[in-house]
Amino acid sequence: MQTLWDHRYAQRMQRIKASAIRELLKLTEQPDVISFAGGLPAPEVFPIEEFKEACIRVLNEQGDFALQYGSTEGYLPLREMIARHTSRYGIQISAENVMITSGSQQALDLIGKVFINRGDRILVESPTYLGALQAWNTYGAEYVTVRTDDDGMVTEDIEGALRAGPKFIYVLPNFQNPMGVTISLERREQLVEMADRYGVPIVEDDPYGQLRFEGKHLPAVEVIDARTRVQNGHYTGNVIYLSTFSKILAPGIRLAWIIAPPEVIRKLVLAKQGTDLHTATFNQVVAYEVGRHGFLDQHVKKICQVYKERRDVMLEALEEHMPEGVTWTHPQGGLFLWLRLPEQCDATELFPAAVKNKVAYVPGESFHPNGGGKNTMRLNFSYPTPEKINEGIARLGKMLKEEICANQKIFQGA
């Protein structure tokens, strides 16, 4: 039904679609539905007391500053803290390389605003993060996709994709959303080498990198690139690196950061000034007060202990309850794992049956920008308790056996 406003919207609104995840979450708000659909951190690990003390301290000691307008680049002590913190992971930068954003989603949007013209091609993994696709669809992006397996982006496919002339490469190297997989060191090095050879920049999105439960820490793509691209202490290379406090402190404070060469930061600052002038000063000052003096290191260890337990419970429950023919990834960290059904199955068509059985997931098709993934689904293990994980996977397994085995008989070889 048309309304008075239909002809008044900008053409770009035709490319903006509702988030499949957000729409599905509306169906899972019933209290008796066990949801593996959202990408929510566990509220049990939020440092509430530390935030309470920091808020009081900030208001008592520097309330006039914290409640005032601030600089677009962000609160300098917070940017300096980020530079120090990331140096422990091999990222050697200064505050000049850092800009604070209102969550990672704003960082993705600003990158789209600064770099993407209508029709520009972006090289992405398939599947990839849905939020990035939503941000860049607004600017008229098209997508060149590369397969992803259990070792991350398949680099043997990258060179052919680079010949399509993408504007940049977008990767989530650690515990990727949605699959939970990690790009191997060999593939990271190949990615940097090919991007350099073809003159294509890389956007490295790393919200989960610190949440490693097992295995060896791998250098960031930015670190590999920076081996030959640091001048006078400033990173001047080919990678734009994103990360966030949403997964290591709390998502409600809406704080993330971009690390990039200074000339790129300057362009992003101009774009941000036209968006929100600056990220909330109070949130930045409070986050700095909470995070300084080494608190982040200890807090991340606590988060990893909680999430490792929940991942292990989910993996054990999947082994117990999933029908034959269903496989899944084994993430070494992060928040998600990826379930693959037999090829004949459609996870979107099965979703109503899952909700009827009081369990929810995200169908994998939404994460494939050029189609595919109908037989896949994303499961989140960070938010539900171990007890709910056990019960939810049992419900999911029961549904799959009923809907697939009984009705389609594909597990019996029909």
HUGIMO-V728852 format. One record per residue. N is the residue number from 1. PHI is phi in degrees with one decimal (999 if undefined). Layout:
# HUGIMO-V728852
{{N,PHI} {N,PHI}}
This chain:
# HUGIMO-V728852
{{1,999} {2,-77.1} {3,-124.2} {4,-58.3} {5,-91.6} {6,-56.1} {7,-84.7} {8,-97.0} {9,-74.1} {10,-65.5} {11,-58.1} {12,-61.6} {13,-65.4} {14,-67.9} {15,-91.7} {16,-94.9} {17,-114.4} {18,-62.0} {19,-63.9} {20,-58.9} {21,-67.2} {22,-62.7} {23,-66.7} {24,-66.7} {25,-61.8} {26,-61.1} {27,-78.5} {28,-108.2} {29,-76.9} {30,-62.1} {31,-62.4} {32,-92.7} {33,-87.6} {34,-89.1} {35,-106.6} {36,-104.1} {37,-84.0} {38,-75.8} {39,-105.8} {40,-86.9} {41,-66.5} {42,-73.9} {43,-64.0} {44,-62.9} {45,-101.0} {46,-66.0} {47,-81.3} {48,-64.3} {49,-64.4} {50,-64.0} {51,-67.8} {52,-60.5} {53,-65.1} {54,-66.9} {55,-61.4} {56,-63.6} {57,-63.6} {58,-64.7} {59,-66.9} {60,-72.2} {61,-99.4} {62,-149.1} {63,-61.0} {64,-63.8} {65,-78.4} {66,-67.6} {67,-97.2} {68,-101.8} {69,-58.2} {70,-133.9} {71,-79.8} {72,-64.7} {73,-62.4} {74,119.2} {75,-63.0} {76,-57.3} {77,-58.4} {78,-68.4} {79,-64.0} {80,-66.7} {81,-64.8} {82,-62.2} {83,-61.8} {84,-67.7} {85,-64.3} {86,-70.3} {87,-63.3} {88,-68.0} {89,-103.4} {90,90.7} {91,-88.7} {92,-97.4} {93,-140.2} {94,-116.6} {95,-59.5} {96,-64.1} {97,-88.8} {98,-116.7} {99,-129.6} {100,-86.4} {101,-125.7} {102,-84.1} {103,84.9} {104,-65.5} {105,-63.1} {106,-66.7} {107,-59.5} {108,-63.5} {109,-64.4} {110,-64.9} {111,-62.3} {112,-61.4} {113,-64.5} {114,-81.8} {115,-112.8} {116,-99.4} {117,-96.9} {118,-55.7} {119,91.4} {120,-63.0} {121,-96.6} {122,-116.4} {123,-86.5} {124,-132.5} {125,-69.5} {126,-131.6} {127,-81.9} {128,-141.5} {129,-67.9} {130,-63.9} {131,-62.1} {132,-67.1} {133,-61.5} {134,-62.0} {135,-63.8} {136,-89.4} {137,-59.4} {138,-57.1} {139,-94.2} {140,82.8} {141,-69.2} {142,-114.1} {143,-128.0} {144,-107.4} {145,-109.0} {146,-127.1} {147,-60.5} {148,-125.2} {149,-121.3} {150,-70.5} {151,-108.8} {152,88.8} {153,-55.4} {154,-81.6} {155,-69.9} {156,-65.9} {157,-92.5} {158,-69.5} {159,-60.2} {160,-62.1} {161,-68.3} {162,-66.5} {163,-67.0} {164,-77.4} {165,72.6} {166,-67.6} {167,-69.6} {168,-159.1} {169,-104.9} {170,-114.3} {171,-136.6} {172,-117.8} {173,-73.8} {174,-114.6} {175,52.3} {176,-51.3} {177,-93.7} {178,-107.7} {179,-82.2} {180,80.4} {181,-90.3} {182,-124.1} {183,-71.9} {184,-65.7} {185,-59.9} {186,-58.4} {187,-69.9} {188,-61.2} {189,-65.6} {190,-64.4} {191,-60.9} {192,-63.6} {193,-63.8} {194,-70.6} {195,-62.7} {196,-66.7} {197,-63.0} {198,-93.1} {199,68.1} {200,-112.3} {201,-72.0} {202,-119.7} {203,-104.1} {204,-102.3} {205,-100.3} {206,-132.0} {207,-75.5} {208,-112.0} {209,-55.7} {210,-80.1} {211,-93.7} {212,-96.7} {213,-98.2} {214,-152.9} {215,82.7} {216,-89.7} {217,-62.0} {218,-106.7} {219,-63.7} {220,-61.8} {221,-57.0} {222,-60.7} {223,-65.8} {224,-63.3} {225,-65.4} {226,-74.0} {227,-56.6} {228,-123.8} {229,-134.3} {230,-114.0} {231,-126.1} {232,54.2} {233,80.7} {234,-109.9} {235,-74.1} {236,-128.4} {237,-93.3} {238,-108.1} {239,-122.6} {240,-105.0} {241,-109.3} {242,-120.0} {243,-153.7} {244,-153.5} {245,-87.2} {246,-60.1} {247,-96.4} {248,-115.3} {249,-127.2} {250,-167.2} {251,-72.0} {252,-68.3} {253,-81.5} {254,51.4} {255,-127.9} {256,-143.7} {257,-148.7} {258,-115.3} {259,-112.2} {260,-159.2} {261,-56.2} {262,-54.0} {263,-67.6} {264,-73.5} {265,-56.9} {266,-61.7} {267,-67.8} {268,-64.4} {269,-60.8} {270,-60.9} {271,-66.8} {272,-70.0} {273,-60.2} {274,-83.4} {275,-102.9} {276,-145.6} {277,66.2} {278,-167.0} {279,-72.9} {280,-49.2} {281,-60.9} {282,-58.3} {283,-60.9} {284,-66.5} {285,-66.0} {286,-65.6} {287,-60.9} {288,-62.9} {289,-63.1} {290,-69.7} {291,-84.3} {292,-75.1} {293,63.1} {294,81.2} {295,-61.1} {296,-58.4} {297,-59.9} {298,-69.5} {299,-67.5} {300,-62.0} {301,-60.6} {302,-63.5} {303,-59.6} {304,-62.3} {305,-62.2} {306,-65.7} {307,-72.1} {308,-63.0} {309,-59.2} {310,-71.0} {311,-61.4} {312,-62.1} {313,-62.4} {314,-65.8} {315,-61.5} {316,-65.9} {317,-67.0} {318,-62.7} {319,-59.7} {320,-78.6} {321,-111.0} {322,-77.4} {323,-69.4} {324,-61.0} {325,97.9} {326,-96.3} {327,-126.7} {328,-155.4} {329,-82.0} {330,-121.7} {331,-67.1} {332,-90.7} {333,179.4} {334,83.9} {335,-126.4} {336,-132.9} {337,-135.4} {338,-121.8} {339,-105.4} {340,-113.7} {341,-91.1} {342,-56.1} {343,-55.2} {344,-73.9} {345,-87.4} {346,-126.9} {347,-65.6} {348,-69.5} {349,-65.7} {350,-81.8} {351,-59.3} {352,-57.0} {353,-66.1} {354,-65.3} {355,-63.2} {356,-60.3} {357,-88.6} {358,64.7} {359,-145.6} {360,-139.5} {361,-146.0} {362,-110.4} {363,-59.2} {364,-74.6} {365,-57.9} {366,-62.2} {367,-88.7} {368,-106.0} {369,-64.2} {370,-114.7} {371,93.3} {372,112.5} {373,73.4} {374,-61.5} {375,-96.3} {376,-124.7} {377,-150.4} {378,-102.0} {379,-119.3} {380,-99.2} {381,-113.6} {382,-79.7} {383,-86.1} {384,-70.0} {385,-70.3} {386,-54.5} {387,-63.9} {388,-69.6} {389,-61.5} {390,-57.7} {391,-67.7} {392,-65.1} {393,-67.8} {394,-62.6} {395,-65.0} {396,-64.3} {397,-61.9} {398,-61.7} {399,-61.6} {400,-63.9} {401,-64.1} {402,-69.4} {403,-78.6} {404,-98.9} {405,-66.1} {406,-72.7} {407,-83.1} {408,-102.4} {409,58.2} {410,-75.1} {411,-78.2} {412,-92.2} {413,84.7} {414,-71.8}}
